[in-house]
Amino acid sequence: MAETLKKGSRVTGAAREKLAADLKKKYDSGASIRALAEETGRSYGFVHRMLSESGVALRGRGGATRGKKAATPA
């Protein structure tokens, strides 16, 4: 990211819109919320909220999921 935001500083107006657009583009390209949070120095919750405000369709959690096992024909 070109400009570094001071950790914990309030982001408003044009800077907020630019950050939201950057996060949206990177998230849509496959970056995880955790990776974006680390990169920007913001919290997971902040990044999640910014993406939600941008209208991004958030992906489901990755990794192993504990769903019902597919029924195997006997």
MITORDO-93795 format. One record per atom (N, C-alpha, C): x, y, z; atom name. Coordinates in nm, 3 decimals. Layout:
N
+---------+---------+---------+----+
:       x :       y :       z : at :
+---------+---------+---------+----+
:       X :       Y :       Z : CA :
...
+---------+---------+---------+----+
***
This chain:
74
+---------+---------+---------+----+
:       x :       y :       z : at :
+---------+---------+---------+----+
:   0.084 :  -0.117 :   0.000 :  N :
:   0.000 :   0.000 :   0.000 : CA :
:   0.089 :   0.124 :   0.000 :  C :
:   0.057 :   0.219 :  -0.086 :  N :
:   0.143 :   0.336 :  -0.103 : CA :
:   0.149 :   0.422 :   0.022 :  C :
:   0.031 :   0.461 :   0.073 :  N :
:   0.033 :   0.544 :   0.192 : CA :
:   0.008 :   0.459 :   0.317 :  C :
:   0.082 :   0.487 :   0.421 :  N :
:   0.067 :   0.411 :   0.542 : CA :
:  -0.024 :   0.487 :   0.637 :  C :
:  -0.126 :   0.420 :   0.685 :  N :
:  -0.217 :   0.482 :   0.780 : CA :
:  -0.164 :   0.460 :   0.920 :  C :
:  -0.179 :   0.562 :   1.003 :  N :
:  -0.135 :   0.547 :   1.141 : CA :
:  -0.226 :   0.446 :   1.210 :  C :
:  -0.167 :   0.352 :   1.279 :  N :
:  -0.244 :   0.245 :   1.341 : CA :
:  -0.350 :   0.302 :   1.435 :  C :
:  -0.472 :   0.259 :   1.415 :  N :
:  -0.581 :   0.302 :   1.502 : CA :
:  -0.639 :   0.438 :   1.467 :  C :
:  -0.582 :   0.505 :   1.365 :  N :
:  -0.635 :   0.637 :   1.329 : CA :
:  -0.768 :   0.620 :   1.256 :  C :
:  -0.853 :   0.719 :   1.269 :  N :
:  -0.983 :   0.714 :   1.206 : CA :
:  -0.966 :   0.742 :   1.057 :  C :
:  -1.033 :   0.663 :   0.976 :  N :
:  -1.024 :   0.679 :   0.831 : CA :
:  -1.160 :   0.729 :   0.783 :  C :
:  -1.161 :   0.849 :   0.723 :  N :
:  -1.288 :   0.906 :   0.680 : CA :
:  -1.278 :   0.962 :   0.538 :  C :
:  -1.393 :   0.994 :   0.482 :  N :
:  -1.398 :   1.062 :   0.353 : CA :
:  -1.332 :   0.988 :   0.240 :  C :
:  -1.256 :   1.065 :   0.159 :  N :
:  -1.193 :   1.011 :   0.038 : CA :
:  -1.092 :   0.901 :   0.072 :  C :
:  -1.019 :   0.918 :   0.184 :  N :
:  -0.919 :   0.817 :   0.222 : CA :
:  -0.989 :   0.684 :   0.252 :  C :
:  -1.106 :   0.690 :   0.316 :  N :
:  -1.181 :   0.568 :   0.348 : CA :
:  -1.231 :   0.501 :   0.221 :  C :
:  -1.280 :   0.582 :   0.127 :  N :
:  -1.330 :   0.526 :   0.002 : CA :
:  -1.217 :   0.461 :  -0.078 :  C :
:  -1.099 :   0.525 :  -0.077 :  N :
:  -0.985 :   0.469 :  -0.149 : CA :
:  -0.940 :   0.339 :  -0.084 :  C :
:  -0.933 :   0.337 :   0.049 :  N :
:  -0.893 :   0.216 :   0.120 : CA :
:  -0.993 :   0.104 :   0.093 :  C :
:  -1.123 :   0.136 :   0.098 :  N :
:  -1.226 :   0.036 :   0.072 : CA :
:  -1.212 :  -0.021 :  -0.069 :  C :
:  -1.184 :   0.065 :  -0.167 :  N :
:  -1.168 :   0.020 :  -0.306 : CA :
:  -1.045 :  -0.070 :  -0.319 :  C :
:  -0.935 :  -0.032 :  -0.253 :  N :
:  -0.812 :  -0.113 :  -0.257 : CA :
:  -0.836 :  -0.250 :  -0.194 :  C :
:  -0.900 :  -0.251 :  -0.078 :  N :
:  -0.927 :  -0.377 :  -0.008 : CA :
:  -1.017 :  -0.466 :  -0.093 :  C :
:  -1.120 :  -0.406 :  -0.153 :  N :
:  -1.215 :  -0.481 :  -0.236 : CA :
:  -1.142 :  -0.546 :  -0.353 :  C :
:  -1.056 :  -0.469 :  -0.421 :  N :
:  -0.983 :  -0.521 :  -0.537 : CA :
:  -0.893 :  -0.638 :  -0.496 :  C :
:  -0.822 :  -0.623 :  -0.385 :  N :
:  -0.731 :  -0.728 :  -0.339 : CA :
:  -0.808 :  -0.852 :  -0.292 :  C :
:  -0.920 :  -0.829 :  -0.222 :  N :
:  -1.001 :  -0.941 :  -0.174 : CA :
:  -1.059 :  -1.019 :  -0.292 :  C :
:  -1.108 :  -0.944 :  -0.392 :  N :
:  -1.164 :  -1.009 :  -0.511 : CA :
:  -1.057 :  -1.085 :  -0.589 :  C :
:  -0.930 :  -1.045 :  -0.572 :  N :
:  -0.819 :  -1.114 :  -0.639 : CA :
:  -0.773 :  -1.237 :  -0.561 :  C :
:  -0.834 :  -1.261 :  -0.445 :  N :
:  -0.803 :  -1.383 :  -0.371 : CA :
:  -0.734 :  -1.364 :  -0.237 :  C :
:  -0.701 :  -1.239 :  -0.200 :  N :
:  -0.636 :  -1.216 :  -0.070 : CA :
:  -0.736 :  -1.243 :   0.043 :  C :
:  -0.687 :  -1.295 :   0.154 :  N :
:  -0.775 :  -1.322 :   0.267 : CA :
:  -0.791 :  -1.196 :   0.352 :  C :
:  -0.896 :  -1.193 :   0.432 :  N :
:  -0.918 :  -1.079 :   0.522 : CA :
:  -0.801 :  -1.067 :   0.618 :  C :
:  -0.753 :  -1.181 :   0.668 :  N :
:  -0.638 :  -1.176 :   0.761 : CA :
:  -0.514 :  -1.118 :   0.695 :  C :
:  -0.489 :  -1.157 :   0.570 :  N :
:  -0.373 :  -1.104 :   0.498 : CA :
:  -0.387 :  -0.954 :   0.477 :  C :
:  -0.505 :  -0.910 :   0.443 :  N :
:  -0.529 :  -0.767 :   0.422 : CA :
:  -0.514 :  -0.690 :   0.552 :  C :
:  -0.560 :  -0.748 :   0.661 :  N :
:  -0.548 :  -0.683 :   0.792 : CA :
:  -0.401 :  -0.666 :   0.828 :  C :
:  -0.324 :  -0.770 :   0.804 :  N :
:  -0.180 :  -0.766 :   0.833 : CA :
:  -0.111 :  -0.660 :   0.747 :  C :
:  -0.145 :  -0.660 :   0.620 :  N :
:  -0.082 :  -0.568 :   0.524 : CA :
:  -0.111 :  -0.422 :   0.557 :  C :
:  -0.234 :  -0.394 :   0.600 :  N :
:  -0.274 :  -0.255 :   0.627 : CA :
:  -0.247 :  -0.213 :   0.771 :  C :
:  -0.217 :  -0.310 :   0.859 :  N :
:  -0.196 :  -0.277 :   0.999 : CA :
:  -0.325 :  -0.249 :   1.073 :  C :
:  -0.435 :  -0.295 :   1.017 :  N :
:  -0.566 :  -0.277 :   1.080 : CA :
:  -0.614 :  -0.411 :   1.135 :  C :
:  -0.721 :  -0.408 :   1.211 :  N :
:  -0.773 :  -0.532 :   1.269 : CA :
:  -0.855 :  -0.610 :   1.166 :  C :
:  -0.873 :  -0.738 :   1.194 :  N :
:  -0.956 :  -0.825 :   1.110 : CA :
:  -1.096 :  -0.764 :   1.100 :  C :
:  -1.151 :  -0.721 :   1.214 :  N :
:  -1.286 :  -0.665 :   1.218 : CA :
:  -1.300 :  -0.541 :   1.132 :  C :
:  -1.198 :  -0.455 :   1.135 :  N :
:  -1.199 :  -0.333 :   1.055 : CA :
:  -1.205 :  -0.367 :   0.906 :  C :
:  -1.118 :  -0.459 :   0.863 :  N :
:  -1.113 :  -0.497 :   0.722 : CA :
:  -1.245 :  -0.562 :   0.681 :  C :
:  -1.298 :  -0.650 :   0.766 :  N :
:  -1.425 :  -0.718 :   0.740 : CA :
:  -1.535 :  -0.614 :   0.722 :  C :
:  -1.540 :  -0.514 :   0.811 :  N :
:  -1.643 :  -0.410 :   0.803 : CA :
:  -1.628 :  -0.326 :   0.676 :  C :
:  -1.504 :  -0.292 :   0.641 :  N :
:  -1.481 :  -0.213 :   0.519 : CA :
:  -1.528 :  -0.290 :   0.394 :  C :
:  -1.498 :  -0.420 :   0.391 :  N :
:  -1.541 :  -0.501 :   0.277 : CA :
:  -1.694 :  -0.511 :   0.272 :  C :
:  -1.755 :  -0.528 :   0.386 :  N :
:  -1.901 :  -0.537 :   0.392 : CA :
:  -1.965 :  -0.407 :   0.344 :  C :
:  -1.908 :  -0.294 :   0.388 :  N :
:  -1.958 :  -0.163 :   0.346 : CA :
:  -1.942 :  -0.143 :   0.196 :  C :
:  -1.841 :  -0.207 :   0.137 :  N :
:  -1.815 :  -0.194 :  -0.006 : CA :
:  -1.906 :  -0.282 :  -0.089 :  C :
:  -1.985 :  -0.365 :  -0.023 :  N :
:  -2.078 :  -0.452 :  -0.094 : CA :
:  -2.013 :  -0.578 :  -0.148 :  C :
:  -1.899 :  -0.617 :  -0.092 :  N :
:  -1.829 :  -0.737 :  -0.137 : CA :
:  -1.904 :  -0.861 :  -0.087 :  C :
:  -1.917 :  -0.961 :  -0.174 :  N :
:  -1.974 :  -1.089 :  -0.132 : CA :
:  -1.860 :  -1.166 :  -0.064 :  C :
:  -1.865 :  -1.176 :   0.067 :  N :
:  -1.758 :  -1.242 :   0.142 : CA :
:  -1.759 :  -1.392 :   0.117 :  C :
:  -1.639 :  -1.448 :   0.104 :  N :
:  -1.625 :  -1.592 :   0.083 : CA :
:  -1.649 :  -1.665 :   0.214 :  C :
:  -1.684 :  -1.793 :   0.201 :  N :
:  -1.699 :  -1.876 :   0.318 : CA :
:  -1.562 :  -1.909 :   0.376 :  C :
:  -1.560 :  -1.964 :   0.495 :  N :
:  -1.433 :  -2.002 :   0.557 : CA :
:  -1.369 :  -2.114 :   0.478 :  C :
:  -1.237 :  -2.114 :   0.475 :  N :
:  -1.165 :  -2.220 :   0.405 : CA :
:  -1.133 :  -2.334 :   0.498 :  C :
:  -1.054 :  -2.424 :   0.453 :  N :
:  -1.010 :  -2.535 :   0.537 : CA :
:  -1.115 :  -2.642 :   0.551 :  C :
:  -1.089 :  -2.734 :   0.642 :  N :
:  -1.180 :  -2.845 :   0.663 : CA :
:  -1.308 :  -2.795 :   0.728 :  C :
:  -1.419 :  -2.839 :   0.675 :  N :
:  -1.547 :  -2.802 :   0.733 : CA :
:  -1.612 :  -2.928 :   0.788 :  C :
:  -1.686 :  -2.912 :   0.893 :  N :
:  -1.749 :  -3.028 :   0.956 : CA :
:  -1.895 :  -3.036 :   0.914 :  C :
:  -1.916 :  -3.084 :   0.793 :  N :
:  -2.053 :  -3.100 :   0.744 : CA :
:  -2.094 :  -3.245 :   0.753 :  C :
:  -2.214 :  -3.273 :   0.710 :  N :
:  -2.259 :  -3.411 :   0.706 : CA :
:  -2.180 :  -3.485 :   0.599 :  C :
:  -2.144 :  -3.607 :   0.627 :  N :
:  -2.071 :  -3.687 :   0.528 : CA :
:  -2.169 :  -3.729 :   0.420 :  C :
:  -2.118 :  -3.730 :   0.298 :  N :
:  -2.203 :  -3.771 :   0.185 : CA :
:  -2.242 :  -3.918 :   0.204 :  C :
:  -2.368 :  -3.945 :   0.180 :  N :
:  -2.417 :  -4.083 :   0.194 : CA :
:  -2.358 :  -4.167 :   0.082 :  C :
:  -2.294 :  -4.275 :   0.117 :  N :
:  -2.238 :  -4.363 :   0.014 : CA :
:  -2.335 :  -4.478 :  -0.009 :  C :
:  -2.363 :  -4.507 :  -0.135 :  N :
:  -2.457 :  -4.618 :  -0.163 : CA :
:  -2.398 :  -4.751 :  -0.117 :  C :
:  -2.480 :  -4.832 :  -0.051 :  N :
:  -2.432 :  -4.959 :   0.006 : CA :
:  -2.440 :  -5.073 :  -0.090 :  C :
+---------+---------+---------+----+
***
